[in-house]
Amino acid sequence: MNTIELDCWHKEAGATQSTPVGMISFRVSESTHLELEKAEEELKTHPHDDLMLEVDPRQMEMQTPREIGLLSDCQLRVYLHKDDLRGHFHLVGHRAADGSLVYSNAVMVDQLG
């Protein structure tokens, strides 16, 4: 498993901008890494804007900033960067307390390897 630590952002319902809230860390299993690579290849051969992979935050050993707390759902959004067409992904979820949007900065898929 690979542990990732990224900046985390929060956007409340009705807000026009997101707010940085600290760091989020999570582990990506080998099987999830393979799914990310597969999604990157699919985006290269069958262009879409992005692909969303459902993930279970409990299996990712996730640690969120205190003001975020538990997430009610999580997905990994995979997309190709417009400049180099390399796969990137970031975590997207919703805060369990109020359903507001939580997301991380992006990281390249091949940095996991």
N, C-alpha and C positions, 0 to 999 in steps of 0.2 A: 504494500500500500504506500501511496505517496501522500504526505501531509502538505497541505497548501494553506498559506496564510495570506489573505488579501484584504484590502480596504473594503469596508462595508458601508452601504448607503441606505437611507430610509426615506420613503416618500409617503406622507400621510394622505389620506383621501382628500381630494380637493386642493392639495398643495400644487404650486406651479414648479417648485424646485425640490430636488432631493437634498438631504442633509447628511454629511459624513458622520458616522457614529462609531468609528474605531475599526478594529480588525476582526475578521471572522476567520476561523480555521476549520478545516475539515479534511477527511481522508478520502482519497479516491482509490477504490479497489482495482485490482488488475482487470476484472471483468468490466467495470465501468470505464476504465481507460481504453479497453478494446472497443467498447460501444462509442466512445468519443472519436476514436480513429475511424471507425466505420462510418459515423455520421459525417466526418470531414470528407471522406472519399465520396460519399453519396452527394454531398454538396458540390463536389468538383465535377461529377459526372451527370447529375440531374439538378441543375441550378434551382435553388430556393433561396429565400432571404436567410432562413435559419432553420434549425431543427431543435426540438425540445426533447430532452431525455428526462423521464420521471426518475426521481431518486428518493430514497427513504433517509431523512436526516438522522434517524436513530442508528442506522447502519454506517453512517459516515463519521461517527465520533465528532460531531460538529460542536464547536464552541462559538457562541454568538456574543456580541457585546451585551453587557448587563441590561441596557435600556431596550434591547430588542427581545431578549428572552427566547422562548420557544418559537419555532416556525411551524405553521399548520400544514405547509406543503413545500416541496422543493423540486426544482427542475434545473437541469444544466442546459443553458442555451448555447448551441454550437453555431458558429457562423464563420464565413471566410472573410478575412481582412481584405478590404478593397485594394490595398496597395500591393500586397505580395501573394494574395490568394492562399494564405496559410490558415489552417483552422485555429480558431480561438474559442474559448468558452468562458462562461461566468455563471455563477449561482443566482437563481431568481426564486424568491419565495414570498410568503406572506406571514406577518407577525400573528401568532396565535391569539394574542390579546385583543386585536382590533381589525385584523385582516389587511393592514396597510402593507404596501410593497417594501420588500427588502431585497437588495441585490449587491453583488460584489463587483470589483474590478475584474477585467478579463485577463486570462493567461493563455499562452499558446498550448495547444494539445501536445505538440512534440516536446514541450518542456517537462512533461511527466515521465518520459521514457528513460 
